[in-house]
Amino acid sequence: MDYKIPTQTKIGHVHLKVADLERALKFYRDILGFEVMQYYGNSAVFISAGGYHHHIGLNTWYSKNSSPPPPHSTGLFHTAILYPTRKDLAIALKRLINSKYPLTGASDHGVSQAIYLDDPDGNGVELYWDRPKEEWPIGEKGELLMVTEPLDMKSLLQLAD
């Protein structure tokens, strides 16, 4: 197995099963700030950042009025949303706090800083900012040294003012 996926490959979008489109939009559109690009009848909506056709599809095709999957089952762990600057991540955190939206965690991974939460349907969401690659922690043998340390929330929030 010598094949490696091309280095320019990116993950383009994710489709999430939700129980209620409007409830999901109150989170993704109204709190996180995604733009609605298109409704697909009354069972799906496509949302994006910056006018892309869609970064996230929300649909009720198999999940209308359903409950979230059990916590200890297979499925998506989380969708990760990469913010372009640390200040943008700080603004997102402040919006969540102002909305009294519950967080499930916050970590400094050395390579990135991340905030964790669940959307209204129990889908995990990671909001994160990557440090510049030249600042990533590297070990003596050149290996990446990712960590999970507490995130300095106070320092991060100071950027949102």
C-alpha positions as CSV (number, residue, x, y, z in Angstrom):
1,M,0.0,0.0,0.0
2,D,2.1,2.9,-1.2
3,Y,-0.8,5.0,-2.4
4,K,-1.3,8.3,-0.4
5,I,-4.2,10.6,-0.9
6,P,-3.1,13.8,-2.7
7,T,-1.8,16.5,-0.3
8,Q,-4.2,19.1,-1.8
9,T,-7.3,17.0,-0.8
10,K,-9.8,18.7,1.5
11,I,-13.0,17.6,3.2
12,G,-15.6,19.8,1.5
13,H,-18.8,19.4,3.5
14,V,-20.8,17.4,6.0
15,H,-24.4,16.4,6.0
16,L,-26.0,16.1,9.4
17,K,-29.2,14.3,10.3
18,V,-31.4,16.6,12.5
19,A,-34.8,16.3,14.0
20,D,-36.0,19.8,13.3
21,L,-34.5,22.1,10.6
22,E,-35.5,25.4,12.3
23,R,-34.1,24.3,15.7
24,A,-30.8,23.4,14.0
25,L,-30.8,26.7,12.1
26,K,-31.1,28.6,15.4
27,F,-27.8,27.1,16.3
28,Y,-25.9,27.0,13.0
29,R,-27.3,30.2,11.5
30,D,-28.3,32.4,14.4
31,I,-25.4,31.6,16.9
32,L,-22.5,30.4,14.7
33,G,-23.4,32.7,11.9
34,F,-23.6,30.4,8.9
35,E,-25.5,31.7,5.8
36,V,-28.5,29.8,4.4
37,M,-27.6,29.1,0.7
38,Q,-30.6,27.0,-0.3
39,Y,-33.6,25.1,1.1
40,Y,-34.2,21.7,-0.4
41,G,-37.9,21.5,0.0
42,N,-38.9,21.4,3.6
43,S,-36.6,18.5,4.5
44,A,-33.1,20.0,4.0
45,V,-31.1,23.2,4.0
46,F,-27.6,24.0,2.9
47,I,-25.5,26.5,4.8
48,S,-22.1,28.0,4.3
49,A,-19.5,30.5,5.2
50,G,-18.5,33.0,2.6
51,G,-21.0,32.1,-0.1
52,Y,-19.7,28.5,-0.9
53,H,-22.5,26.3,-2.1
54,H,-22.5,24.5,1.2
55,H,-20.2,23.5,4.0
56,I,-23.0,21.9,6.1
57,G,-26.2,20.2,4.9
58,L,-28.9,19.8,7.5
59,N,-31.6,17.3,6.7
60,T,-34.5,15.4,8.2
61,W,-34.6,12.7,5.5
62,Y,-34.3,9.8,8.1
63,S,-34.5,11.8,11.3
64,K,-37.5,14.1,11.4
65,N,-38.7,14.4,15.1
66,S,-36.2,11.7,16.1
67,S,-34.1,11.6,19.3
68,P,-30.3,11.8,19.3
69,P,-28.3,8.5,19.0
70,P,-27.2,6.9,22.3
71,P,-23.9,8.4,23.7
72,H,-21.9,5.2,23.5
73,S,-22.7,4.1,20.0
74,T,-20.9,4.4,16.6
75,G,-21.3,7.5,14.5
76,L,-19.8,10.9,14.0
77,F,-17.7,12.1,16.9
78,H,-17.7,15.7,15.9
79,T,-17.7,18.1,13.0
80,A,-14.7,20.4,13.2
81,I,-15.1,24.0,12.0
82,L,-11.8,25.8,11.4
83,Y,-11.7,29.6,12.1
84,P,-9.2,31.7,10.2
85,T,-7.9,33.7,13.2
86,R,-7.8,33.3,16.9
87,K,-9.9,36.4,17.2
88,D,-12.6,34.8,15.1
89,L,-12.6,31.8,17.5
90,A,-12.9,34.3,20.4
91,I,-15.9,36.0,18.8
92,A,-17.6,32.6,18.3
93,L,-16.9,31.7,22.0
94,K,-18.4,35.0,23.1
95,R,-21.5,34.5,21.0
96,L,-22.0,31.1,22.6
97,I,-21.5,32.5,26.1
98,N,-23.9,35.4,25.4
99,S,-26.5,32.9,24.1
100,K,-26.0,30.8,27.2
101,Y,-25.2,27.8,24.9
102,P,-23.6,24.9,26.9
103,L,-20.0,23.9,26.1
104,T,-18.7,20.4,26.6
105,G,-15.0,21.3,26.7
106,A,-12.2,23.5,25.7
107,S,-8.6,22.5,25.0
108,D,-5.2,23.7,23.8
109,H,-3.7,21.0,21.6
110,G,-0.4,22.7,20.9
111,V,-1.2,22.8,17.2
112,S,-4.7,24.3,17.8
113,Q,-7.1,25.8,20.3
114,A,-10.5,24.2,20.4
115,I,-14.0,24.6,21.9
116,Y,-16.3,21.7,22.1
117,L,-20.1,21.5,22.2
118,D,-23.0,19.6,20.9
119,D,-25.6,20.9,18.5
120,P,-29.3,20.7,19.4
121,D,-29.4,17.2,18.0
122,G,-26.4,15.9,19.9
123,N,-24.0,16.1,17.0
124,G,-20.6,16.9,18.4
125,V,-19.1,20.2,17.1
126,E,-15.5,21.4,17.5
127,L,-14.8,25.1,16.8
128,Y,-11.0,25.6,16.4
129,W,-8.1,27.8,15.3
130,D,-4.8,26.3,14.1
131,R,-1.6,27.9,15.2
132,P,0.8,28.7,12.3
133,K,2.6,25.5,11.3
134,E,6.0,26.9,12.3
135,E,4.7,27.1,15.9
136,W,3.5,23.5,16.2
137,P,5.4,21.6,18.9
138,I,7.9,19.2,17.4
139,G,9.8,16.5,19.3
140,E,13.5,15.6,19.1
141,K,12.9,13.1,16.3
142,G,10.7,15.5,14.3
143,E,7.4,14.0,15.4
144,L,4.4,16.2,16.0
145,L,3.7,16.5,19.8
146,M,0.0,17.2,20.1
147,V,-1.3,17.6,23.6
148,T,-4.6,18.2,25.4
149,E,-4.2,21.0,27.9
150,P,-6.7,23.4,29.4
151,L,-7.6,26.3,27.1
152,D,-6.9,29.8,28.6
153,M,-10.5,31.0,28.0
154,K,-9.8,34.4,29.7
155,S,-7.0,35.2,27.3
156,L,-9.0,34.0,24.3
157,L,-12.1,36.1,25.3
158,Q,-10.0,39.2,25.6
159,L,-9.6,39.1,21.8
160,A,-13.4,39.3,21.3
161,D,-13.7,42.8,22.8
